[in-house]
Amino acid sequence: MLGDRAAPYPTAFPQPNHAEQDPRAWWEAAGAACKGALEAAGAGPADIIAVCADTTCCTVVIAGADGEALRPCLLWMDVRASAEADAVAATGDEALRVNSAGAGPVSAEWMIPKALWLKRHAPEFKDAKVVCEYQDWLNWKLTGRWTASLNNAAVRWHHAGGPPLGLLEKAGIPELAELWPAEVLAPGAVAGELTAAAAAHTGLRAGTPVVQGGADAFIGMIGLGVAAPGDVALITGSSHLQLMVADQAFNGAGVWGTYADAVYPGRHILEGGQTSTGSVINWFKKNFAAKTDYAELNAAAAAIAPGCDGLLSQDHFQGNRTPYTDPHSAGALVGLSLAHGPAHVYRAIIEGVCLGTKLVIDSFAAAREPARIVIAGGATNSDLWMQIHADTLGLPIQRTKVAAAPLLGCAILAAAGAGRFGDIDAGCAAMVHPAAEGPVEPDQEATAAYAAVYERYRKLYPALRPFSAKA
């Protein structure tokens, strides 16, 4: 990394379940960040061979004839379209089979429910000439051309080789197929060139190629070098996301996808996730160990044997994303005794998250056994968390040299799109490097001990489901 710069922009929460941003603020921030990154790197416009952006996914913009946004976007976390999500799911259309073999879900976060909400409730929709993603609008500002990312379309638009016309018709929004950008490009394809106005705004050179990017976590796969069939990206933070490369299509219970060509041509991506992971650690620390720092908690928890003396945590504090896709499932601590203290609870929460990760990755095995796991995000800062992940999975966990995986993924795509590499794989081979400390290897005794704990964990969800909020 030669230089970077961040420029903030605000998020508005006008009502419960609503989250909006002003696309004009994205553009102002992009200009400031680009100029700042050039300055930090000691670079000039001529040094930049191409540009690529990753953005949030399912952040929906409606634009008028001039391309400018007609209203604030519906941000990815906006879930006002819950009724519309139910309406889309109720169509039962074959296009929905991509997730959990048709068992769902259809999320209120996704493109089609949000577009349907805008049609039903936003007066500006009648003037819309384009309905698109953050990614598409930003690339239009850079190039003056409307293109969509195959990554977003395959993953969240139910777009498999073309728009899902039957689904859109049944959902009552057939016009959406004409409002989406007609040209859908795979990550790494050249979307256009920087216009003179965009070059002046960003401090870059007019005519610089703009290469198609996609959703941040998926572009992070490239930045982690997760490219071969069987490779798994474990992206950690407030939540966990698991993404695996496969060499054939697969639709099965408990996994989302596969998504064809969504990141790499000729390959498929399986998706899993845990809604609340690092956020549960933060919840525990804030409410029950505010005066104890993480170093003390980690040291005390490391002295406890796997299984926490019988204490077990279900990590569904905000529901379960996969493999159960149950928003009403709740978190739980089971097996508490007077012998347990804060360090037991802390370790049990980490173990519950790691066992949940194993459950997701085990569900991938119906398509393909995982061959390699590469990790990014908050969990990499905790040696304890890393070790428990390795021990529960019984597999090595690899860190990479550049922690900002989505940024590096964009750089690889830009270099490949500009012809510096023959393809994305060659860019990964040249630009992604393992961390100097090497992989975290599983402790075989701990892995054996966790086998019994895992079987207890697997029994928690069916046992506790009758006590969920919607039982």
N, C-alpha and C positions, 0 to 999 in steps of 0.2 A: 504494500500500500504506500503510494508516494505522497498522497495528500487527500484530505477529505474535509467537508464542511457541511454542517447541518443548518437548516433554516426552518424555524417552526411556523405552523399555521394553526388556526383555532378549530375546534370542534364545538358545534352547538347541540344542545339537548333540549329542544323546544317542548317536548312532552315525554312522559314515560315511554320507553321502548323506541323513541326516535333519536337518531344521531345523524347530523348533517355537517357537510363542509361546503365551502364556496370554491368551485373550481378556479376562480380568478386568484384565490389565495395560493392554490397549488402552483400556478404559473409564476406568481411573484416569488415564491419560495424557491422554485426551480432555478430561476435566473440568479438569485443571490447565492444559492448553493453551488451552482456551476462556476460562477466567477470566483467564489471563495475557494473551491477545490483546486482550480487552476493556480491561484495564488499560493496555496499551501504546498502544492507540488512543485512550485517554481517552473511551471509550464506555460507555454503560449498556445494560441489557437492552432498553429501549424503542427504542434506535437500530438494532436488528437486525431487518430485515424478513423474513429467511429464512435457513436453514442448509442447506448441502450439503457432502457429504464425498466425496473420492476416496480410494481405498484400493489396496493391492496386489491383483492378480488371481490366481485359482487358489490362494488361501489358504483352505483348506477347514476348516469348523467342523461338528461334529456336536453337536446340542443335544437336551436332554430335553424333557419335557412342560412344564417351567417356563421354557423358553427359554434356560437357562444351558448353557454348554458342558460336555459330559461328559468331555472330555479336552483336552489342548493341541491347537491347530490344526496342520495340516500346511501349513507356510509355502510360499509360491510357489516358493522355491528347493529345496524338498525333492523329491528324485528317487528315493525308495525304491520308488515304484510302477512301476519299469521293466518288470517282468514283466507287470504289469497293462496297461501301455501297449501292449506287444506283443500281448496278448490282444485288446485293443480294436481295434488295427490289423488283426489277423488276421480280424476279422469281415467286412472288405471292404464294410461297409454303405454305402449311398448317402450317408448323412449325412457321411461322411468326405471327400466330394468337395470340400468347401469349401476345403481346403488343397492347393495344387499339383495341382488337378484329380484328386484321389484318390491322388496319389503320396505323400501324407503331409506332415508326420509326424503321429504321435500322441505327444505328449510326456508323460513321467512327471510333469511339472509340472502337468498339466491336471486339471480337475475329475473327469471320469469315471474315469480310472485311479486317482486318489487315493481316490475314494469306493469303488471296487472293492477297493483295498488295505485300507481300513478295514473293509469287510465281511468280508474274509478273515482279518484279523489282529487287529483291535481288539475285545476283548470288549464294549466299551461300545456298539458299533454296534447290538446287539440292542435297546437301550433308546432308540435315536435316534428322535425324532419330526420332526426337521428336519435336513437336510444343506444347507449354504449356504456362501456366501462371506463373507469379512471384511465387505464392503460391506453385505450383508444383515443380518448379526448386529448391526453397529453401528447401522443404521437401526432395527432392532427395539428396541435399548436406548433409542434416542432417542424412538421413537413408540409402542412396544408393538404394532406391526403388522409382519407378515412380508411383505416384498416382495423381489423379485429385480430386479437391474438387467439390462435388455435388452442393455446393453453387454457385461457379462461372459457372459451366456447366449449371445449371438450369436457372440462371439469365441472362447470356450473351452469351451462346453457342447454345441456342435454343434446348437444350438437355432435352428431356422429356421421361425418361425411356430408353434412348439410343441415339446414335448420330443421327442427322437429315440427314439421308442418301440421301433422295430425294432432300433436299435443297442444300446439298453439290454437288450433281451431276449436278443440274440445274445451280449452280453458277460456275461450272468449276473447282472445287477443291475436287473431290471425295476422293483423297488420304488423306485428312485431318483426316478422321475418323480413319485411321490406324496410323497416326502420333501422335494423342492425346494419353495421358496415358490411357491404357485400363482399369485400375481399378479406378473406381469413388467411392469415399467414402464420406459419410455424415459427417458434422461437429460433432466432438466428438468421431468418430471412431479412433482406433489406426492405424496409417499409417506405423509404423515401430519403430525401436529402434535406438538411437544414435550410430553411428559407432565410432570406436576408434579414427579415424581422426577427426570427428566432435566434439567428446568430448574434445580432446586436443585443438581444435580451440576455443571452447566456454567456456572452464573451467568447463564443466559439466561432468557427469559420463557416461561412455560407457554403453549401454544397457538401458538408461533412455527412457521410452516410448515417442514417438512423436505422438501427437494427431492431427487429421485433423482440420484445421481452415478454413478460407475463406476470403471473401472481408470485408474490415475494417468496413464499415457502417452496414453491416448485422450482423457481429459478435458483433458490438456495441449494437444491439437489445438485445442480451443475457446479456451484461454488464449493461443494463438498466432494466433488469427483464421483458422485453416486450415479454411475452410468451403465454398468454392466448388469445383465440379468442376475437377480439375487442380491444385488446391493440394496441396502436399506439406509435411508436418511432418517435419523432421529433428531427432530428439531424441538428443542425444549425451551420453556419459559413459564409464563403463567399457565399455559396449557402445553400438552405434548402433541406433536404431529409425527406420524410414521408414514413414510412414503417408500415403496419398493418398486424397483424396475423388474418387469417381467418380459419374457419373449413371446408370450401368446395372450390372447384375450381370456379373461376369466371374470365371471359374475357369480358371486357366491354370498351366502348369508354371512353377515358380520363384517364385510369389507365394502368399501366404496370403490367404484371402478370395476374393471380396469378402464383407463382412459387411453385410447389409441393416439399415438404421435403427439401427446400433450406436452412432452418435454423433448424427447429424442425421436427422430424418424425411425419407424419400424419397430418401436418398442412400446410397451404398455406400462402404465403406472397404477399400482394399487395404493389406496389411501386408507389410513386409520387414524384415530385420534382420541385423546383424553381431554375432556373439557377443563378440568381443574387439577393442576399438578403443583407447579410452583406457587400458585395462588393459595393452595391449602397450607403450604409451609409458611407463607406470609401471614395467613390467618392465625395459625397456631402461635407464631412468634409474637404477633401484635397483641393478642388477647390473653396469652397464658405464659409468655416468657419474655415480656417486654424489657426486663432488666438484665437479661442474659444475652450475650452476643453469640453470633453463629459459630465462632470458633469454639466456645465453651460447649454449645449444644452438640456440635459435631464430635468433639473429643469424648464427651460423655456417652453419646450414642454409639460411637465406634467400639466402646468397651462392652457393649451388650451383644450377646450371641444372636445369630440369625433366628428370626421368629419371635424376638422380643418377649421371651418368657411367656408365650401364649397369647400375646396381644396382637390383634389383627385389625387392619384398617381397610374399609371399602372407600375407594378414591372418587366416589360419585358426588362430590359436594355441590356440583352444578349439573347433575344428571350424568348420563353416559352417552358418549358419542358413538363409539364402536367398542365391542361388537354387538351390543344390545340395542343401541339407538333408542334410549329411553330417557327423555328429559325429566321424568318424574322420579327416577331413582335417586336415592339420597346417600350422603356420606354416613359412615358408621365406624365406631370403635367397638370391637367385640372381644371379650375375654379379659376385661379390666379386673384387677384385683388390688388389694391394699399394698401389695408389693411393688406395684408399678409407680414410676415417677415421671417427671416431665421428659427426661431423655428417652424413656420407653415410648411415650406417645410420639415424640419427634421422629424416632427411628421407625416406628410402626407406620407413620404417614409416608415416609420415604419408601419403605418396603411396599406399601399398598400401591403407590404410584408405579414402582418398578414391576410389581406383579401384574398390574394392569397393562403395562407396556408389553410384557411377555404374552399376555392373553391376546393382544392385538396382533403381535408378530406371529404367534402360533396360528391365528386365523388366516394369515397370509400363506401358510404352508400348504393349504389346499391347492394353491396355484403354483407355488414354488418354495422350496426351503431357502431361508435366508443364508447368504454366503458371507456377507460382510456388513458390519454396522458402523456408520460414521455419524458422529454426534456434533451438534452445534447448539449454542444458546446457554441459558443460565445454569443448567446442571453441570456444565463443564467447569464451573468455578468451585465445585464441591468434590473433593477427592472421595468423600464418603458416598455421596450420591452416585458418582461414576462407578465405584467399586460394587455397590449393590446392584446397579444396572447390569454390570458384567456378570456378577454372581448369580442373579436370578435367571438371566438369559442363558448362562453357561457359554457365552461367546465373548471374544475380545471386543472392546469398544474403542474406536479410533477417533482421536481429535485431529484437526487440521491446523496448519500454520496460520492461516488467515481466518479469524473468527467470524468476520462479517460475510457469511456465505452468500447471501443474495447479491451483495455488491460485487463480489468476485465472480459470481455467476453472470452478472451483466457484463463484466469486463471480458469474460471468455466469449460470450455471445457476440459482443461488439467486434472482438478480434477475428472470430470466425467469419462473421458477416462481411468484414472488410477484406477478407482473403488472406489474413495472416496465417490462418490454419485451414487445412482442407475441410475439416468438419469440427463439430463440437467436441467429439471425443479426443481429437488431437489437441484442442485447446485445454481440456481437462488434464491430459497427460503432461502438458507443459507448464500449467499454471497452478495446479492444486498440489500441495505438498503436505505430507503428514507432519504432525507436531513433533518437535524434537524429542519429547519424552517418551514417544512410542505408545502403542495401544495399552489400555488397561486390561490385563488378563484376568479371567475368572479364577477365583480360588476354588479348587475342586471340592474341598471339604464343605465350603459354604454352599456351593452349587448343589451338592447332595442333600444338605440340610434343607435347602429351599424347596426341594421337590415335594416334600410333605406339606410345607407351608402353602405352596401353590395349590395343592389339591384342596386345602381348607378354604383358600381365597376363592376358588372357582365355585364353591358351594354357597358363598355369601349372597350373591345376587338372587338366585332363586329362593333362598330362605327369607331374604329381607323384602322381596318384591311386594308381598301382601301388605307391608307397612308403608308403602310409598304414598305420596300425596294424592295420587289418582287411583288408589287401590279400590 
